[in-house]
Amino acid sequence: MNRRIFMKQTVFPALMTGLSGATIPSFFSEDKKKRLRLSENGPMIPPVPAILLTVRGKPGDPDEISVVWTFVIEGKPPQIGISVADYHIAGNLIKLHEEFVLNVPTADIITAFDTVDMNSSKVGDKYALSGLTEGKAVKVNAPTVEEAPIQVECRIFNTIDVPPNRTVFFANVVATTVHESVCDKDGRLIVPNVSFFGMTAGSGEFYTMGKLVGHIGKTVGRTDIKY
């Protein structure tokens, strides 16, 4: 089934054509707040995923864990994008191996997550520094973080250099593994079962998930959309 439906099947044509009896839904608050322009421009779009990327090291070097910007490209086929600073060791390793794993952490390993983020592998093995357990991916040749309840295994299909010092990698998801109880029998994520957290871009803080406020497709009676 297509994710989107035609406009003629929704309430919006009535709103636009002014059909008799059509009323505007109260989607928006009538309270207007003063808008301020900040002195510093920034990508303030909270929340953003807090993700641990793992990739094989060079021969003789420890395997790499890194925190990277992550975003979904497409649900079907499953595709993910990551943005990596050119001065990070992980970037060159991803270019070398062309595959990696995205590990979704939970709040109980937040200290380990920040340890990974605030340290370079030039200082030492980040598995040892953080106390995280190294595992093995099922499809790609890459390490994992065993504590992560969700592991998304990826292979690169395109790369873009982004000035001044970033590389964006586009990848196909070739395997997704989860701890028991993370998903239902149909593979749908059970959010209350796992203490995910995200970063609030604009404050640099981490927050776990709050209360359920809706779902994709609620305005058109859809409950089947996962991505």
PALODO-852293 format. One record per residue (C-alpha): residue number from 0; chain; x, y negated, z negated. Coordinates in steps of 0.02 Angstrom, whole numbers, plus 50000, padded with zeros to 5 digits. Example, Ala and Ser with C-alpha at 12.3 -4.5 7.8 and 13.67 -1.06 7.14 Angstrom:
+-----+--------+-------+-------+-------+
| num | cadena |    px |    py |    pz |
+-----+--------+-------+-------+-------+
|   0 |      A | 50615 | 50225 | 49610 |
|   1 |      A | 50684 | 50053 | 49643 |
+-----+--------+-------+-------+-------+
This chain:
+-----+--------+-------+-------+-------+
| num | cadena |    px |    py |    pz |
+-----+--------+-------+-------+-------+
|   0 |      A | 50000 | 50000 | 50000 |
|   1 |      A | 50063 | 49828 | 50044 |
|   2 |      A | 50119 | 49724 | 49894 |
|   3 |      A | 50024 | 49572 | 49958 |
|   4 |      A | 49844 | 49561 | 50019 |
|   5 |      A | 49767 | 49446 | 50148 |
|   6 |      A | 49707 | 49277 | 50088 |
|   7 |      A | 49529 | 49314 | 50143 |
|   8 |      A | 49518 | 49443 | 50004 |
|   9 |      A | 49557 | 49319 | 49866 |
|  10 |      A | 49470 | 49171 | 49782 |
|  11 |      A | 49582 | 49043 | 49869 |
|  12 |      A | 49489 | 49026 | 50036 |
|  13 |      A | 49337 | 48967 | 49940 |
|  14 |      A | 49443 | 48839 | 49850 |
|  15 |      A | 49512 | 48772 | 50013 |
|  16 |      A | 49352 | 48769 | 50115 |
|  17 |      A | 49244 | 48698 | 49977 |
|  18 |      A | 49108 | 48832 | 49986 |
|  19 |      A | 48958 | 48796 | 49878 |
|  20 |      A | 48967 | 48872 | 49707 |
|  21 |      A | 49156 | 48891 | 49709 |
|  22 |      A | 49239 | 48832 | 49551 |
|  23 |      A | 49422 | 48802 | 49520 |
|  24 |      A | 49492 | 48928 | 49396 |
|  25 |      A | 49572 | 48853 | 49240 |
|  26 |      A | 49747 | 48914 | 49284 |
|  27 |      A | 49832 | 48755 | 49226 |
|  28 |      A | 49825 | 48649 | 49069 |
|  29 |      A | 49757 | 48473 | 49091 |
|  30 |      A | 49887 | 48408 | 48967 |
|  31 |      A | 50021 | 48317 | 49064 |
|  32 |      A | 50195 | 48304 | 48989 |
|  33 |      A | 50328 | 48177 | 49030 |
|  34 |      A | 50463 | 48249 | 49143 |
|  35 |      A | 50645 | 48204 | 49110 |
|  36 |      A | 50793 | 48216 | 49227 |
|  37 |      A | 50944 | 48293 | 49141 |
|  38 |      A | 51114 | 48211 | 49157 |
|  39 |      A | 51191 | 48379 | 49201 |
|  40 |      A | 51124 | 48485 | 49345 |
|  41 |      A | 51112 | 48670 | 49305 |
|  42 |      A | 51030 | 48832 | 49364 |
|  43 |      A | 50906 | 48829 | 49219 |
|  44 |      A | 50793 | 48974 | 49269 |
|  45 |      A | 50770 | 49078 | 49111 |
|  46 |      A | 50768 | 49220 | 49079 |
|  47 |      A | 50904 | 49305 | 49179 |
|  48 |      A | 50957 | 49488 | 49167 |
|  49 |      A | 51093 | 49534 | 49043 |
|  50 |      A | 51183 | 49675 | 49135 |
|  51 |      A | 51344 | 49774 | 49111 |
|  52 |      A | 51427 | 49819 | 49277 |
|  53 |      A | 51545 | 49967 | 49280 |
|  54 |      A | 51667 | 50011 | 49419 |
|  55 |      A | 51820 | 50122 | 49439 |
|  56 |      A | 51987 | 50043 | 49399 |
|  57 |      A | 52142 | 50057 | 49508 |
|  58 |      A | 52246 | 50216 | 49488 |
|  59 |      A | 52331 | 50209 | 49319 |
|  60 |      A | 52219 | 50068 | 49255 |
|  61 |      A | 52068 | 50086 | 49140 |
|  62 |      A | 51895 | 50080 | 49217 |
|  63 |      A | 51812 | 49910 | 49216 |
|  64 |      A | 51659 | 49842 | 49126 |
|  65 |      A | 51601 | 49667 | 49166 |
|  66 |      A | 51451 | 49552 | 49143 |
|  67 |      A | 51388 | 49485 | 49310 |
|  68 |      A | 51241 | 49386 | 49378 |
|  69 |      A | 51113 | 49510 | 49446 |
|  70 |      A | 50955 | 49494 | 49552 |
|  71 |      A | 50830 | 49606 | 49642 |
|  72 |      A | 50828 | 49594 | 49832 |
|  73 |      A | 50693 | 49721 | 49875 |
|  74 |      A | 50590 | 49855 | 49789 |
|  75 |      A | 50565 | 49968 | 49941 |
|  76 |      A | 50698 | 50006 | 49996 |
|  77 |      A | 50777 | 49975 | 49825 |
|  78 |      A | 50912 | 49842 | 49843 |
|  79 |      A | 51005 | 49736 | 49717 |
|  80 |      A | 51124 | 49588 | 49728 |
|  81 |      A | 51263 | 49535 | 49611 |
|  82 |      A | 51370 | 49378 | 49602 |
|  83 |      A | 51550 | 49398 | 49542 |
|  84 |      A | 51681 | 49263 | 49513 |
|  85 |      A | 51834 | 49288 | 49624 |
|  86 |      A | 51951 | 49277 | 49474 |
|  87 |      A | 51867 | 49425 | 49389 |
|  88 |      A | 51953 | 49594 | 49405 |
|  89 |      A | 51784 | 49674 | 49443 |
|  90 |      A | 51766 | 49584 | 49610 |
|  91 |      A | 51920 | 49660 | 49690 |
|  92 |      A | 51877 | 49831 | 49620 |
|  93 |      A | 51702 | 49822 | 49696 |
|  94 |      A | 51779 | 49775 | 49864 |
|  95 |      A | 51899 | 49922 | 49846 |
|  96 |      A | 51773 | 50057 | 49797 |
|  97 |      A | 51613 | 49984 | 49874 |
|  98 |      A | 51507 | 50060 | 49736 |
|  99 |      A | 51466 | 50024 | 49554 |
| 100 |      A | 51337 | 50050 | 49416 |
| 101 |      A | 51225 | 49921 | 49333 |
| 102 |      A | 51194 | 49969 | 49151 |
| 103 |      A | 51047 | 49889 | 49061 |
| 104 |      A | 51094 | 49861 | 48878 |
| 105 |      A | 50985 | 49848 | 48723 |
| 106 |      A | 50987 | 49729 | 48576 |
| 107 |      A | 51075 | 49853 | 48462 |
| 108 |      A | 51235 | 49837 | 48568 |
| 109 |      A | 51229 | 49648 | 48586 |
| 110 |      A | 51397 | 49629 | 48498 |
| 111 |      A | 51478 | 49753 | 48617 |
| 112 |      A | 51397 | 49661 | 48764 |
| 113 |      A | 51470 | 49494 | 48710 |
| 114 |      A | 51640 | 49575 | 48678 |
| 115 |      A | 51642 | 49635 | 48858 |
| 116 |      A | 51587 | 49464 | 48921 |
| 117 |      A | 51716 | 49366 | 48820 |
| 118 |      A | 51868 | 49474 | 48858 |
| 119 |      A | 51970 | 49518 | 49012 |
| 120 |      A | 52036 | 49690 | 49054 |
| 121 |      A | 52205 | 49604 | 49062 |
| 122 |      A | 52194 | 49603 | 48872 |
| 123 |      A | 52150 | 49787 | 48856 |
| 124 |      A | 52029 | 49927 | 48895 |
| 125 |      A | 51857 | 49850 | 48871 |
| 126 |      A | 51780 | 50018 | 48829 |
| 127 |      A | 51901 | 50027 | 48682 |
| 128 |      A | 51878 | 49843 | 48637 |
| 129 |      A | 51689 | 49854 | 48635 |
| 130 |      A | 51668 | 50029 | 48565 |
| 131 |      A | 51554 | 50078 | 48709 |
| 132 |      A | 51554 | 50257 | 48773 |
| 133 |      A | 51612 | 50292 | 48950 |
| 134 |      A | 51503 | 50409 | 49051 |
| 135 |      A | 51497 | 50470 | 49231 |
| 136 |      A | 51374 | 50421 | 49367 |
| 137 |      A | 51272 | 50557 | 49452 |
| 138 |      A | 51283 | 50494 | 49632 |
| 139 |      A | 51425 | 50368 | 49648 |
| 140 |      A | 51606 | 50381 | 49593 |
| 141 |      A | 51595 | 50257 | 49451 |
| 142 |      A | 51593 | 50254 | 49261 |
| 143 |      A | 51438 | 50212 | 49159 |
| 144 |      A | 51393 | 50149 | 48985 |
| 145 |      A | 51313 | 50296 | 48894 |
| 146 |      A | 51222 | 50184 | 48771 |
| 147 |      A | 51126 | 50097 | 48912 |
| 148 |      A | 50949 | 50168 | 48928 |
| 149 |      A | 50943 | 50125 | 49114 |
| 150 |      A | 51083 | 50151 | 49240 |
| 151 |      A | 51064 | 50092 | 49419 |
| 152 |      A | 51193 | 50164 | 49540 |
| 153 |      A | 51233 | 50057 | 49691 |
| 154 |      A | 51328 | 50058 | 49857 |
| 155 |      A | 51376 | 49898 | 49948 |
| 156 |      A | 51300 | 49862 | 50119 |
| 157 |      A | 51349 | 49678 | 50139 |
| 158 |      A | 51459 | 49545 | 50061 |
| 159 |      A | 51457 | 49355 | 50070 |
| 160 |      A | 51591 | 49235 | 50011 |
| 161 |      A | 51513 | 49087 | 49920 |
| 162 |      A | 51621 | 48932 | 49892 |
| 163 |      A | 51704 | 48881 | 49785 |
| 164 |      A | 51746 | 49045 | 49698 |
| 165 |      A | 51607 | 49175 | 49709 |
| 166 |      A | 51570 | 49334 | 49805 |
| 167 |      A | 51393 | 49399 | 49821 |
| 168 |      A | 51377 | 49586 | 49848 |
| 169 |      A | 51218 | 49663 | 49920 |
| 170 |      A | 51191 | 49846 | 49875 |
| 171 |      A | 51073 | 49990 | 49902 |
| 172 |      A | 51013 | 50080 | 49746 |
| 173 |      A | 51059 | 50262 | 49773 |
| 174 |      A | 51012 | 50331 | 49601 |
| 175 |      A | 50922 | 50271 | 49445 |
| 176 |      A | 50935 | 50367 | 49281 |
| 177 |      A | 50851 | 50332 | 49114 |
| 178 |      A | 50848 | 50398 | 48936 |
| 179 |      A | 50697 | 50503 | 48890 |
| 180 |      A | 50545 | 50398 | 48837 |
| 181 |      A | 50601 | 50247 | 48940 |
| 182 |      A | 50478 | 50288 | 49082 |
| 183 |      A | 50313 | 50380 | 49095 |
| 184 |      A | 50287 | 50535 | 49202 |
| 185 |      A | 50263 | 50426 | 49356 |
| 186 |      A | 50427 | 50334 | 49331 |
| 187 |      A | 50346 | 50174 | 49268 |
| 188 |      A | 50448 | 50079 | 49138 |
| 189 |      A | 50374 | 50080 | 48961 |
| 190 |      A | 50437 | 49911 | 48902 |
| 191 |      A | 50393 | 49925 | 48715 |
| 192 |      A | 50499 | 50083 | 48700 |
| 193 |      A | 50663 | 49993 | 48735 |
| 194 |      A | 50734 | 49834 | 48656 |
| 195 |      A | 50791 | 49749 | 48816 |
| 196 |      A | 50859 | 49573 | 48806 |
| 197 |      A | 50893 | 49434 | 48929 |
| 198 |      A | 50993 | 49274 | 48931 |
| 199 |      A | 50905 | 49107 | 48931 |
| 200 |      A | 51000 | 49009 | 49062 |
| 201 |      A | 51005 | 48833 | 48995 |
| 202 |      A | 51038 | 48879 | 48813 |
| 203 |      A | 51156 | 49028 | 48827 |
| 204 |      A | 51054 | 49126 | 48700 |
| 205 |      A | 50991 | 49305 | 48707 |
| 206 |      A | 50809 | 49352 | 48675 |
| 207 |      A | 50718 | 49518 | 48673 |
| 208 |      A | 50553 | 49540 | 48765 |
| 209 |      A | 50402 | 49453 | 48689 |
| 210 |      A | 50218 | 49498 | 48702 |
| 211 |      A | 50138 | 49559 | 48863 |
| 212 |      A | 50052 | 49412 | 48951 |
| 213 |      A | 50003 | 49490 | 49117 |
| 214 |      A | 50063 | 49594 | 49263 |
| 215 |      A | 50100 | 49576 | 49449 |
| 216 |      A | 49937 | 49572 | 49546 |
| 217 |      A | 49823 | 49533 | 49397 |
| 218 |      A | 49730 | 49401 | 49499 |
| 219 |      A | 49684 | 49526 | 49635 |
| 220 |      A | 49649 | 49680 | 49529 |
| 221 |      A | 49814 | 49769 | 49566 |
| 222 |      A | 49902 | 49873 | 49433 |
| 223 |      A | 50011 | 49982 | 49544 |
| 224 |      A | 50155 | 49861 | 49580 |
| 225 |      A | 50318 | 49901 | 49490 |
| 226 |      A | 50439 | 49791 | 49589 |
+-----+--------+-------+-------+-------+
